[in-house]
């Protein structure tokens, strides 16, 4: 069973109605074992929506790679890990940088668990991996907020 929780950041702002909703930005924070579905479908249907997917476990994967098969001697293990770091591909370094940036951004938003979808920097939907469902929860929240 999925846990769905909507949390608003800071003071609630007056939300727009769904019919007049302007562009929406969605920052998705997830891990590689929790892929997000229906991203392409939502973006295709609603070109005013921008979605950024942030995968947060890239650093953990790099740590696993760097520590794979290291000897028990701490000095030798450190030397091998440093050598492996020096030989990382440009793509791997880029992925590592993106993961670090995503973690920092998740902390900035105050995201407490994953997956999480942050709408317009104000509202987060937790525990949903389907973008359509999360967007529906966000729209429901907007309707409740509209006087």
DSSP file (Angstrom, degrees, kcal/mol; ACC not computed):
  #  RESIDUE AA STRUCTURE BP1 BP2  ACC     N-H-->O    O-->H-N    N-H-->O    O-->H-N    TCO  KAPPA ALPHA  PHI   PSI    X-CA   Y-CA   Z-CA
    1    1 A X              0   0    0      0, 0.0     2,-0.3     0, 0.0     0, 0.0   0.000 360.0 360.0 360.0 133.0    0.0    0.0    0.0
    2    2 A X        -     0   0    0      1,-0.0     2,-0.6     2,-0.0   126,-0.1  -0.568 360.0-135.9 -82.1 141.3    1.4    3.4   -1.0
    3    3 A X        -     0   0    0    124,-0.3     2,-0.5    -2,-0.3    -1,-0.0  -0.872  22.7-171.6 -94.1 122.1    1.7    6.2    1.6
    4    4 A X        +     0   0    0     -2,-0.6     2,-0.4   123,-0.1   123,-0.2  -0.968  11.6 165.0-118.3 121.2    0.4    9.4    0.1
    5    5 A X  E     -A  126   0A   0    121,-0.7   121,-2.3    -2,-0.5     2,-0.5  -0.999  21.5-155.2-135.8 131.6    1.0   12.5    2.1
    6    6 A X  E     -A  125   0A   0     -2,-0.4     2,-0.4   119,-0.2   119,-0.2  -0.930  16.0-178.8-108.3 129.3    0.7   16.1    0.9
    7    7 A X  E     -A  124   0A   0    117,-2.3   117,-2.9    -2,-0.5     2,-0.4  -0.993  15.8-146.7-129.7 132.9    2.7   18.7    2.8
    8    8 A X  E     -A  123   0A   0     -2,-0.4     2,-0.4   115,-0.2   115,-0.3  -0.796  18.2-129.6 -98.0 140.4    2.8   22.4    2.1
    9    9 A X        -     0   0    0    113,-3.9   101,-0.0    -2,-0.4   100,-0.0  -0.734  64.6 -29.9 -88.8 134.3    5.9   24.3    2.7
   10   10 A X  S    S-     0   0    0     -2,-0.4     2,-0.2     2,-0.1    -2,-0.1  -0.130 117.8  -4.1  62.7-156.0    5.7   27.5    4.8
   11   11 A X  S    S-     0   0    0      1,-0.1     2,-0.2     0, 0.0    -2,-0.1  -0.462  84.5-105.5 -70.6 140.0    2.5   29.6    4.8
   12   12 A X        -     0   0    0     -2,-0.2     2,-0.3    -4,-0.1    -1,-0.1  -0.463  35.2-149.0 -67.1 133.6   -0.1   28.3    2.4
   13   13 A X        -     0   0    0     -2,-0.2     2,-0.6    -3,-0.1    -1,-0.0  -0.679  31.5 -90.2 -99.4 159.1   -0.4   30.5   -0.6
   14   14 A X        -     0   0    0     -2,-0.3     2,-0.1     1,-0.0   132,-0.1  -0.578  50.7-142.4 -71.1 116.8   -3.6   31.1   -2.5
   15   15 A X        -     0   0    0     -2,-0.6     2,-0.2   127,-0.2   132,-0.2  -0.434   8.6-118.2 -82.3 153.6   -3.6   28.3   -5.1
   16   16 A X        -     0   0    0     -2,-0.1   130,-0.1     1,-0.1     5,-0.1  -0.546  34.4-102.8 -83.7 154.6   -4.9   28.7   -8.6
   17   17 A X    >   -     0   0    0     -2,-0.2     3,-0.6     1,-0.1     4,-0.4  -0.407  31.3-112.7 -72.3 158.5   -7.8   26.7   -9.8
   18   18 A X  G >  S+     0   0    0      1,-0.2     3,-1.1     2,-0.2    -1,-0.1   0.886 115.5  56.3 -60.1 -39.9   -7.0   23.7  -12.0
   19   19 A X  G 3  S+     0   0    0      1,-0.3    -1,-0.2     0, 0.0    -3,-0.0   0.818 116.3  35.4 -64.8 -30.1   -8.6   25.3  -15.1
   20   20 A X  G <  S+     0   0    0     -3,-0.6    -1,-0.3     2,-0.0    -2,-0.2   0.261  84.8 139.6-106.2  11.9   -6.5   28.4  -14.8
   21   21 A X    <   -     0   0    0     -3,-1.1     3,-0.1    -4,-0.4    -3,-0.1  -0.336  36.9-157.0 -61.2 128.1   -3.3   26.7  -13.6
   22   22 A X        -     0   0    0      1,-0.3    -1,-0.1    -2,-0.1    26,-0.0  -0.065  49.4 -32.0 -87.7-162.3   -0.3   28.2  -15.3
   23   23 A X        -     0   0    0     26,-0.1     2,-0.4     1,-0.1    -1,-0.3  -0.171  61.3-155.4 -58.7 146.5    3.0   26.3  -15.7
   24   24 A X  E     -b   49   0A   0     24,-1.1    26,-2.6    -3,-0.1     2,-0.5  -0.975   3.9-152.9-124.6 135.0    3.9   23.9  -13.0
   25   25 A X  E     -b   50   0A   0     -2,-0.4    95,-3.4    24,-0.2     2,-0.5  -0.921  11.4-167.6-108.3 136.7    7.4   22.8  -12.0
   26   26 A X  E     -bC  51 119A   0     24,-2.9    26,-2.7    -2,-0.5     2,-0.6  -0.982   8.1-165.6-126.9 121.9    7.8   19.4  -10.5
   27   27 A X  E     -bC  52 118A   0     91,-2.4    91,-3.1    -2,-0.5     2,-0.5  -0.941  13.5-160.0-104.7 118.3   11.0   18.2   -8.8
   28   28 A X  E     -bC  53 117A   0     24,-3.3    26,-3.3    -2,-0.6     2,-0.5  -0.868   5.5-166.0-104.1 127.2   11.0   14.4   -8.3
   29   29 A X  E     +bC  54 116A   0     87,-3.2    87,-2.2    -2,-0.5    86,-0.7  -0.961  31.3 131.0-114.4 119.0   13.3   12.9   -5.7
   30   30 A X  E     -b   55   0A   0     24,-2.5    26,-3.1    -2,-0.5    27,-0.3  -0.814  46.6-111.8-149.8-175.0   13.6    9.1   -6.0
   31   31 A X    >   -     0   0    0      3,-0.3     3,-2.0    -2,-0.2    24,-0.0  -0.814  37.4-101.4-124.6 167.8   16.1    6.2   -6.1
   32   32 A X  T 3  S+     0   0    0      1,-0.3     3,-0.3    -2,-0.3    23,-0.0   0.780 121.4  54.9 -63.5 -25.7   17.0    3.8   -8.9
   33   33 A X  T 3  S+     0   0    0      1,-0.2    -1,-0.3     2,-0.0     2,-0.1   0.395 105.4  56.2 -89.4   6.0   14.8    1.1   -7.4
   34   34 A X  S <  S-     0   0    0     -3,-2.0    -3,-0.3     2,-0.0    -1,-0.2  -0.560  77.8-172.6-130.6  69.1   11.8    3.4   -7.4
   35   35 A X        -     0   0    0     -3,-0.3     2,-0.5    -2,-0.1    -3,-0.1  -0.268  22.6-122.9 -64.7 150.4   11.3    4.5  -11.0
   36   36 A X        -     0   0    0     94,-0.1     3,-0.4    -8,-0.0    94,-0.2  -0.813  27.1-150.8 -97.2 129.7    8.7    7.2  -11.7
   37   37 A X  B     +e  130   0B   0     92,-3.1    94,-2.6    -2,-0.5    95,-0.3  -0.616  65.7  23.4-101.2 160.3    6.1    6.3  -14.3
   38   38 A X  S  > S+     0   0    0     -2,-0.2     4,-1.9    92,-0.2    -1,-0.2   0.653  72.6 130.6  65.4  22.6    4.0    8.3  -16.7
   39   39 A X  H  > S+     0   0    0     -3,-0.4     4,-2.5     2,-0.2     5,-0.2   0.963  75.7  44.5 -66.3 -51.6    6.5   11.2  -16.9
   40   40 A X  H  > S+     0   0    0      1,-0.2     4,-2.6     2,-0.2     5,-0.2   0.893 112.7  52.3 -60.9 -40.3    6.5   11.3  -20.7
   41   41 A X  H  > S+     0   0    0      2,-0.2     4,-2.3     1,-0.2    -1,-0.2   0.919 111.7  45.4 -63.4 -43.6    2.7   11.0  -20.8
   42   42 A X  H  X S+     0   0    0     -4,-1.9     4,-2.7     2,-0.2    -2,-0.2   0.932 114.8  46.9 -65.8 -45.7    2.2   13.9  -18.4
   43   43 A X  H  < S+     0   0    0     -4,-2.5     6,-0.2     2,-0.2    -2,-0.2   0.884 113.4  49.4 -65.2 -38.1    4.7   16.2  -20.2
   44   44 A X  H  < S+     0   0    0     -4,-2.6     3,-0.4    -5,-0.2    -1,-0.2   0.915 116.6  41.6 -65.4 -42.7    3.2   15.3  -23.6
   45   45 A X  H  < S+     0   0    0     -4,-2.3     2,-0.4     1,-0.3    -2,-0.2   0.832 127.4  31.9 -74.0 -33.0   -0.3   16.0  -22.4
   46   46 A X    ><  +     0   0    0     -4,-2.7     3,-2.2    -5,-0.2    -1,-0.3  -0.741  62.6 176.2-128.5  82.2    0.7   19.1  -20.5
   47   47 A X  T 3  S+     0   0    0     -2,-0.4    -1,-0.1    -3,-0.4    -4,-0.1   0.634  78.1  70.5 -64.3 -11.7    3.6   20.9  -22.1
   48   48 A X  T 3  S+     0   0    0     -3,-0.1   -24,-1.1   -25,-0.0     2,-0.5   0.528  84.4  86.8 -79.8  -5.2    3.3   23.7  -19.5
   49   49 A X  E <   -b   24   0A   0     -3,-2.2     2,-0.4   -26,-0.2   -24,-0.2  -0.828  62.7-162.1 -98.3 130.1    4.6   21.3  -16.9
   50   50 A X  E     -b   25   0A   0    -26,-2.6   -24,-2.9    -2,-0.5     2,-0.4  -0.936   7.7-166.6-110.0 135.9    8.4   20.9  -16.4
   51   51 A X  E     -b   26   0A   0     -2,-0.4     2,-0.5   -26,-0.2   -24,-0.2  -0.977   9.1-171.7-126.0 130.6    9.7   17.8  -14.6
   52   52 A X  E     -b   27   0A   0    -26,-2.7   -24,-3.3    -2,-0.4     2,-0.5  -0.989  12.3-153.0-120.4 124.7   13.1   17.2  -13.2
   53   53 A X  E     -b   28   0A   0     -2,-0.5     2,-0.6   -26,-0.2   -24,-0.2  -0.853   9.0-166.9 -97.7 126.0   13.9   13.7  -11.9
   54   54 A X  E     -b   29   0A   0    -26,-3.3   -24,-2.5    -2,-0.5     2,-0.6  -0.956   6.9-156.2-116.3 115.7   16.6   13.6   -9.2
   55   55 A X  E     -b   30   0A   0     -2,-0.6     3,-0.5   -26,-0.2   -24,-0.2  -0.823   7.5-170.0 -93.8 121.8   18.0   10.2   -8.4
   56   56 A X        +     0   0    0    -26,-3.1     3,-0.4    -2,-0.6     4,-0.2   0.536  69.2  67.8 -94.2  -7.9   19.4   10.3   -4.9
   57   57 A X     >  +     0   0    0    -27,-0.3     4,-2.0     1,-0.2    -1,-0.2   0.250  63.8 103.4-101.7  15.8   21.3    7.0   -4.6
   58   58 A X  H  > S+     0   0    0     -3,-0.5     4,-2.0     1,-0.2    -1,-0.2   0.876  81.4  52.1 -62.2 -37.9   24.2    7.7   -7.0
   59   59 A X  H  > S+     0   0    0     -3,-0.4     4,-2.5     2,-0.2    -1,-0.2   0.903 108.0  51.6 -66.2 -40.7   26.6    8.4   -4.2
   60   60 A X  H  > S+     0   0    0     -4,-0.2     4,-2.3     1,-0.2    -1,-0.2   0.903 109.2  50.5 -62.3 -41.2   25.8    5.1   -2.6
   61   61 A X  H  X S+     0   0    0     -4,-2.0     4,-2.2     2,-0.2    -1,-0.2   0.894 110.5  49.7 -64.1 -39.0   26.4    3.3   -5.9
   62   62 A X  H  X S+     0   0    0     -4,-2.0     4,-3.0     2,-0.2     5,-0.2   0.920 109.4  51.2 -66.0 -42.9   29.7    5.0   -6.2
   63   63 A X  H  X S+     0   0    0     -4,-2.5     4,-2.0     1,-0.2    -2,-0.2   0.911 109.7  50.8 -59.0 -42.5   30.7    4.0   -2.7
   64   64 A X  H  X S+     0   0    0     -4,-2.3     4,-0.6     2,-0.2    -1,-0.2   0.915 112.5  46.4 -61.4 -43.3   29.8    0.4   -3.4
   65   65 A X  H >< S+     0   0    0     -4,-2.2     3,-0.9     1,-0.2    -2,-0.2   0.935 112.9  48.9 -63.9 -47.1   31.9    0.5   -6.5
   66   66 A X  H 3< S+     0   0    0     -4,-3.0    -1,-0.2     1,-0.2    -2,-0.2   0.827 114.9  44.2 -64.8 -31.9   34.9    2.1   -4.8
   67   67 A X  H >< S+     0   0    0     -4,-2.0     3,-1.6    -5,-0.2    -1,-0.2   0.490  82.2 124.5 -93.0  -2.7   34.8   -0.4   -1.9
   68   68 A X  T << S-     0   0    0     -3,-0.9    -3,-0.0    -4,-0.6    -4,-0.0  -0.404  87.8  -8.6 -64.0 122.2   34.3   -3.5   -4.0
   69   69 A X  T 3  S+     0   0    0     -2,-0.2    -1,-0.3     1,-0.2     2,-0.1   0.699  88.7 162.8  68.2  22.0   37.1   -6.1   -3.3
   70   70 A X    <   -     0   0    0     -3,-1.6    -1,-0.2     1,-0.1     7,-0.1  -0.454  39.6-111.5 -73.5 146.7   39.2   -3.8   -1.1
   71   71 A X        -     0   0    0      2,-0.1     6,-0.1    -2,-0.1    -1,-0.1  -0.258  22.6-113.3 -71.8 165.0   41.8   -5.4    1.1
   72   72 A X  S    S+     0   0    0      4,-0.1     2,-0.5     5,-0.1    -1,-0.1   0.710  91.4  97.3 -71.3 -21.7   41.5   -5.4    4.9
   73   73 A X     >  -     0   0    0      1,-0.2     4,-2.7     2,-0.0     5,-0.2  -0.595  69.2-149.1 -72.8 119.8   44.6   -3.2    5.3
   74   74 A X  H  > S+     0   0    0     -2,-0.5     4,-2.5     1,-0.2     5,-0.2   0.871  93.3  50.0 -61.4 -40.7   43.2    0.4    5.7
   75   75 A X  H  > S+     0   0    0      2,-0.2     4,-2.2     1,-0.2    -1,-0.2   0.933 114.2  44.0 -65.8 -45.0   46.2    2.1    4.0
   76   76 A X  H  > S+     0   0    0      2,-0.2     4,-2.4     1,-0.2    -2,-0.2   0.909 113.6  51.6 -64.7 -41.8   46.1   -0.2    0.9
   77   77 A X  H  X S+     0   0    0     -4,-2.7     4,-2.5     1,-0.2    -2,-0.2   0.919 110.1  49.2 -61.2 -44.0   42.3    0.1    0.7
   78   78 A X  H  X S+     0   0    0     -4,-2.5     4,-2.5     1,-0.2    -1,-0.2   0.919 110.8  50.2 -61.6 -44.3   42.5    3.9    0.8
   79   79 A X  H  X S+     0   0    0     -4,-2.2     4,-2.2     1,-0.2    -1,-0.2   0.906 112.0  47.1 -61.9 -42.6   45.2    4.0   -1.9
   80   80 A X  H  X S+     0   0    0     -4,-2.4     4,-2.6     2,-0.2    -1,-0.2   0.918 112.1  50.1 -66.0 -43.0   43.1    1.7   -4.2
   81   81 A X  H  X S+     0   0    0     -4,-2.5     4,-2.4     2,-0.2    -2,-0.2   0.906 110.8  49.5 -63.1 -41.4   39.9    3.8   -3.6
   82   82 A X  H  X S+     0   0    0     -4,-2.5     4,-1.9     2,-0.2    -1,-0.2   0.905 111.0  50.0 -63.8 -41.1   41.8    7.0   -4.4
   83   83 A X  H  X S+     0   0    0     -4,-2.2     4,-0.9     2,-0.2    -2,-0.2   0.918 110.2  50.0 -63.3 -42.8   43.2    5.4   -7.6
   84   84 A X  H >< S+     0   0    0     -4,-2.6     3,-0.8     1,-0.2    -2,-0.2   0.903 108.3  53.1 -62.6 -41.1   39.7    4.3   -8.6
   85   85 A X  H >< S+     0   0    0     -4,-2.4     3,-1.3     1,-0.2    -1,-0.2   0.897 105.6  54.7 -59.7 -39.8   38.4    7.8   -8.0
   86   86 A X  H 3< S+     0   0    0     -4,-1.9    -1,-0.2     1,-0.3    -2,-0.2   0.702 108.3  49.5 -67.5 -19.6   41.1    9.2  -10.3
   87   87 A X  T << S+     0   0    0     -4,-0.9    -1,-0.3    -3,-0.8    -2,-0.2   0.221  78.0 130.5-106.2  13.9   40.0    6.9  -13.1
   88   88 A X    <   -     0   0    0     -3,-1.3    -3,-0.0    -4,-0.1    -4,-0.0  -0.420  61.3-113.4 -66.8 142.0   36.2    7.7  -13.0
   89   89 A X     >  -     0   0    0      1,-0.1     4,-2.4    -2,-0.1     5,-0.2  -0.273  22.7-111.3 -70.0 162.2   34.8    8.5  -16.4
   90   90 A X  H  > S+     0   0    0      1,-0.2     4,-2.2     2,-0.2     5,-0.1   0.889 119.9  52.8 -60.4 -39.9   33.5   11.9  -17.1
   91   91 A X  H  > S+     0   0    0      2,-0.2     4,-2.4     1,-0.2    -1,-0.2   0.904 109.0  48.6 -64.2 -41.8   29.9   10.5  -17.2
   92   92 A X  H  > S+     0   0    0      2,-0.2     4,-2.3     1,-0.2    -2,-0.2   0.902 110.9  50.4 -66.2 -40.7   30.3    8.9  -13.8
   93   93 A X  H  X S+     0   0    0     -4,-2.4     4,-2.3     2,-0.2    -1,-0.2   0.896 110.4  50.6 -62.3 -39.6   31.7   12.1  -12.3
   94   94 A X  H  X S+     0   0    0     -4,-2.2     4,-2.5     2,-0.2    -2,-0.2   0.917 109.9  49.3 -64.7 -43.6   28.7   14.0  -13.8
   95   95 A X  H  X S+     0   0    0     -4,-2.4     4,-2.3     2,-0.2    -2,-0.2   0.895 110.7  51.0 -61.7 -40.2   26.3   11.5  -12.3
   96   96 A X  H  X S+     0   0    0     -4,-2.3     4,-2.2     2,-0.2    -2,-0.2   0.910 110.3  48.9 -63.3 -43.2   28.0   11.9   -8.9
   97   97 A X  H  X S+     0   0    0     -4,-2.3     4,-2.4     1,-0.2    -2,-0.2   0.907 111.0  50.3 -63.2 -42.5   27.7   15.6   -9.1
   98   98 A X  H  X S+     0   0    0     -4,-2.5     4,-2.5     2,-0.2    -2,-0.2   0.894 110.0  50.4 -63.7 -40.0   24.0   15.4  -10.0
   99   99 A X  H  X S+     0   0    0     -4,-2.3     4,-2.4     2,-0.2    -2,-0.2   0.913 111.0  48.3 -65.0 -42.2   23.4   13.0   -7.1
  100  100 A X  H  X S+     0   0    0     -4,-2.2     4,-2.2     2,-0.2    -2,-0.2   0.916 113.0  48.0 -63.9 -42.9   25.1   15.4   -4.7
  101  101 A X  H  X S+     0   0    0     -4,-2.4     4,-2.5     2,-0.2    -2,-0.2   0.900 111.1  51.4 -63.4 -41.3   23.1   18.4   -6.0
  102  102 A X  H  X S+     0   0    0     -4,-2.5     4,-2.7     2,-0.2    -2,-0.2   0.905 109.1  50.0 -63.5 -42.2   19.9   16.4   -5.8
  103  103 A X  H  X S+     0   0    0     -4,-2.4     4,-2.2     2,-0.2    -1,-0.2   0.921 111.6  48.6 -62.2 -42.8   20.6   15.5   -2.2
  104  104 A X  H  X S+     0   0    0     -4,-2.2     4,-2.2     1,-0.2    -2,-0.2   0.908 112.5  48.3 -63.1 -41.8   21.3   19.1   -1.3
  105  105 A X  H  X S+     0   0    0     -4,-2.5     4,-2.2     2,-0.2    -2,-0.2   0.899 109.3  52.5 -66.9 -40.4   18.1   20.2   -3.1
  106  106 A X  H  X>S+     0   0    0     -4,-2.7     5,-2.4     1,-0.2     4,-0.9   0.909 110.9  48.0 -60.9 -41.8   16.0   17.6   -1.3
  107  107 A X  H  <5S+     0   0    0     -4,-2.2     3,-0.4     2,-0.2    -1,-0.2   0.898 108.3  54.7 -64.2 -40.4   17.4   18.9    2.0
  108  108 A X  H  <5S+     0   0    0     -4,-2.2    -2,-0.2     1,-0.3    -1,-0.2   0.890 110.8  45.2 -61.1 -40.3   16.7   22.5    1.0
  109  109 A X  H  <5S-     0   0    0     -4,-2.2    -1,-0.3    -5,-0.1    -2,-0.2   0.662 113.0-121.0 -76.0 -16.2   13.0   21.5    0.4
  110  110 A X  T  <5 +     0   0    0     -4,-0.9    -3,-0.2    -3,-0.4     2,-0.2   0.745  43.9 178.4  80.0  23.6   12.9   19.6    3.6
  111  111 A X      < -     0   0    0     -5,-2.4    -1,-0.2    -6,-0.2     3,-0.1  -0.426  10.1-173.0 -63.2 128.7   12.0   16.3    1.9
  112  112 A X        +     0   0    0      1,-0.2     2,-0.3    -2,-0.2    -1,-0.1   0.647  59.9   9.3-103.3 -19.2   11.8   13.7    4.6
  113  113 A X  S    S-     0   0    0    -84,-0.0     2,-0.3     2,-0.0    -1,-0.2  -0.959  82.7 -76.3-154.7 168.9   11.3   10.5    2.6
  114  114 A X  S    S+     0   0    0     -2,-0.3   -84,-0.2    12,-0.1     2,-0.1  -0.944  94.6  40.0-129.9 149.0   11.4    9.1   -1.0
  115  115 A X  S    S+     0   0    0    -86,-0.7    12,-2.4    -2,-0.3     2,-0.3   0.546  77.6 161.5 -72.6 155.1    9.9    9.1   -3.4
  116  116 A X  E     -CD  29 126A   0    -87,-2.2   -87,-3.2    10,-0.2     2,-0.5  -0.996  26.9-157.7-143.5 139.6    8.8   12.7   -3.1
  117  117 A X  E     -CD  28 125A   0      8,-2.3     8,-2.4    -2,-0.3     2,-0.6  -0.973   9.7-157.5-122.1 117.7    7.4   15.1   -5.8
  118  118 A X  E     -CD  27 124A   0    -91,-3.1   -91,-2.4    -2,-0.5     2,-0.6  -0.846   7.9-154.4 -99.5 120.4    7.7   18.8   -5.0
  119  119 A X  E >> S-CD  26 123A   0      4,-3.7     3,-2.4    -2,-0.6     4,-1.9  -0.843  71.2 -23.6-100.3 121.7    5.2   20.9   -6.9
  120  120 A X  T 34 S-     0   0    0    -95,-3.4    -1,-0.2    -2,-0.6   -94,-0.1   0.751 110.5 -74.8  52.7  28.8    6.1   24.6   -7.6
  121  121 A X  T 34 S+     0   0    0    -96,-0.3    -1,-0.3     2,-0.2     3,-0.1   0.587 128.1  77.0  66.6   9.6    8.5   24.5   -4.6
  122  122 A X  T <4 S+     0   0    0     -3,-2.4  -113,-3.9     1,-0.3     2,-0.4   0.716  85.9  41.1-120.2 -34.4    5.6   24.6   -2.3
  123  123 A X  E  <  -AD   8 119A   0     -4,-1.9    -4,-3.7  -115,-0.3     2,-0.4  -0.958  59.1-159.5-129.1 137.7    3.8   21.3   -1.9
  124  124 A X  E     -AD   7 118A   0   -117,-2.9  -117,-2.3    -2,-0.4     2,-0.5  -0.952   4.7-159.2-119.9 138.3    5.2   17.8   -1.7
  125  125 A X  E     -AD   6 117A   0     -8,-2.4    -8,-2.3    -2,-0.4     3,-0.3  -0.972  20.1-158.3-111.7 121.2    3.5   14.5   -2.4
  126  126 A X  E     +AD   5 116A   0   -121,-2.3  -121,-0.7    -2,-0.5   -10,-0.2  -0.689  60.2  17.5 -99.8 150.6    5.2   11.5   -0.7
  127  127 A X  S    S+     0   0    0    -12,-2.4     2,-0.4    -2,-0.3  -124,-0.3   0.566  86.7 117.6  77.8  11.8    5.1    7.8   -1.5
  128  128 A X        -     0   0    0     -3,-0.3   -13,-0.2   -13,-0.3    -1,-0.2  -0.940  35.4-179.7-116.4 133.1    3.8    8.0   -5.1
  129  129 A X        +     0   0    0     -2,-0.4   -92,-3.1    -3,-0.1     2,-0.6   0.404  64.8  83.3-108.2   0.5    5.8    6.7   -8.1
  130  130 A X  B  >  -e   37   0B   0    -94,-0.2     4,-2.3     1,-0.1     3,-0.2  -0.924  65.1-155.7-107.2 116.9    3.2    7.5  -10.7
  131  131 A X  H  > S+     0   0    0    -94,-2.6     4,-2.7    -2,-0.6     5,-0.2   0.857  92.8  56.6 -61.9 -36.3    3.4   11.2  -11.8
  132  132 A X  H  > S+     0   0    0    -95,-0.3     4,-2.0     2,-0.2    -1,-0.2   0.921 109.1  46.0 -60.9 -43.2   -0.3   11.2  -13.0
  133  133 A X  H  > S+     0   0    0     -3,-0.2     4,-2.2     2,-0.2    -2,-0.2   0.924 113.1  48.9 -66.5 -44.6   -1.4   10.1   -9.5
  134  134 A X  H  X S+     0   0    0     -4,-2.3     4,-2.3     1,-0.2    -2,-0.2   0.906 110.5  51.4 -61.8 -41.4    0.8   12.6   -7.7
  135  135 A X  H  X S+     0   0    0     -4,-2.7     4,-2.6     1,-0.2    -1,-0.2   0.879 108.0  52.6 -63.3 -38.1   -0.4   15.4  -10.1
  136  136 A X  H  X S+     0   0    0     -4,-2.0     4,-2.4     2,-0.2    -1,-0.2   0.905 109.0  49.6 -64.2 -40.8   -4.0   14.4   -9.3
  137  137 A X  H  X S+     0   0    0     -4,-2.2     4,-2.4     2,-0.2    -2,-0.2   0.913 111.0  49.9 -62.7 -41.8   -3.3   14.7   -5.5
  138  138 A X  H  X S+     0   0    0     -4,-2.3     4,-2.5     2,-0.2    -2,-0.2   0.917 110.1  49.9 -63.2 -43.3   -1.7   18.1   -6.1
  139  139 A X  H  X S+     0   0    0     -4,-2.6     4,-2.3     2,-0.2    -1,-0.2   0.903 110.0  50.8 -62.6 -41.2   -4.8   19.3   -8.1
  140  140 A X  H  X S+     0   0    0     -4,-2.4     4,-1.9     1,-0.2    -1,-0.2   0.929 110.0  50.0 -61.2 -44.0   -7.1   18.1   -5.3
  141  141 A X  H  X S+     0   0    0     -4,-2.4     4,-1.8     1,-0.2    -2,-0.2   0.911 109.1  52.1 -60.4 -42.8   -5.0   20.0   -2.8
  142  142 A X  H  X S+     0   0    0     -4,-2.5     4,-1.4     1,-0.2    -1,-0.2   0.911 107.5  52.2 -60.1 -42.7   -5.2   23.1   -4.9
  143  143 A X  H  < S+     0   0    0     -4,-2.3    -1,-0.2     1,-0.2    -2,-0.2   0.877 109.0  49.7 -63.8 -37.4   -9.0   22.9   -5.1
  144  144 A X  H  < S+     0   0    0     -4,-1.9    -1,-0.2     1,-0.2    -2,-0.2   0.855 111.0  50.5 -67.6 -34.6   -9.2   22.7   -1.3
  145  145 A X  H  < S+     0   0    0     -4,-1.8     2,-0.4    -5,-0.2    -1,-0.2   0.715  89.8  93.8 -77.3 -20.8   -7.0   25.7   -1.0
  146  146 A X     <        0   0    0     -4,-1.4  -130,-0.1    -3,-0.2  -132,-0.0  -0.600 360.0 360.0 -78.5 124.9   -9.0   27.8   -3.4
  147  147 A X              0   0    0     -2,-0.4    -1,-0.1  -132,-0.2    -4,-0.1   0.512 360.0 360.0 -67.4 360.0  -11.6   29.9   -1.6
